[in-house]
Amino acid sequence: MGCLRKKDTEIEIVDTASGAEVKVGKKIVAEIKEEFGTFVVVVSGKEVAVVRTFEDALEEAIKAYNLTV
């Protein structure tokens, strides 16, 4: 029988001039940009969500990453 082992994923949030980058390892998985009082989540160059708080934007970025893994 095989053994399943769950690997922990470390997510890094890096401040940028226009907002923040969400990184896993060296790969940028999403960008969060603040525009007109809202936060825009961009994944692979596509806008995937517009939310009111940074926390919601981070959650959307992680959801988008989990769907692509």
C-alpha positions in Angstrom: 0.0 0.0 0.0 1.1 3.5 -0.8 1.4 6.3 1.7 -0.2 9.7 1.0 1.8 12.6 2.3 0.5 16.1 2.2 3.0 18.7 1.3 2.8 22.1 2.9 2.8 25.0 0.5 4.4 28.2 1.6 2.9 31.4 0.2 4.8 34.6 0.1 3.2 38.1 -0.2 5.6 40.7 -1.7 4.7 44.4 -1.8 5.1 46.1 -5.2 4.6 49.7 -6.4 1.0 48.8 -7.6 0.0 46.4 -4.9 1.3 42.9 -4.0 2.5 39.7 -5.7 1.5 36.3 -4.3 4.3 33.9 -4.8 4.7 30.1 -4.3 8.4 29.4 -4.3 9.8 31.5 -7.1 6.6 31.5 -9.2 4.3 34.5 -9.1 0.8 33.0 -8.9 -1.2 36.2 -8.7 -1.0 39.9 -8.5 -3.2 42.1 -6.3 -3.6 45.7 -7.4 -5.4 48.4 -5.5 -7.6 50.5 -7.9 -10.2 53.1 -6.8 -10.7 51.7 -3.4 -11.0 48.1 -4.5 -8.6 45.2 -5.0 -8.2 43.5 -8.4 -6.8 40.0 -8.5 -4.9 39.2 -11.7 -3.8 35.6 -12.6 -1.9 34.9 -15.7 -2.6 38.3 -17.0 -6.4 37.9 -16.6 -8.5 39.8 -14.1 -10.2 37.1 -12.0 -11.9 39.1 -9.2 -12.6 42.5 -7.9 -13.2 42.7 -4.1 -13.4 45.3 -1.4 -10.7 44.1 1.0 -7.1 42.8 0.7 -8.0 39.7 2.7 -10.7 38.8 0.2 -8.3 39.5 -2.7 -5.7 37.1 -1.1 -8.4 34.5 -0.6 -9.4 34.8 -4.3 -5.7 34.6 -5.4 -5.2 31.4 -3.4 -8.5 29.9 -4.8 -7.2 30.6 -8.3 -3.9 29.0 -7.5 -5.5 25.9 -6.1 -7.6 25.5 -9.3 -4.5 25.5 -11.5 -2.5 23.0 -9.4 
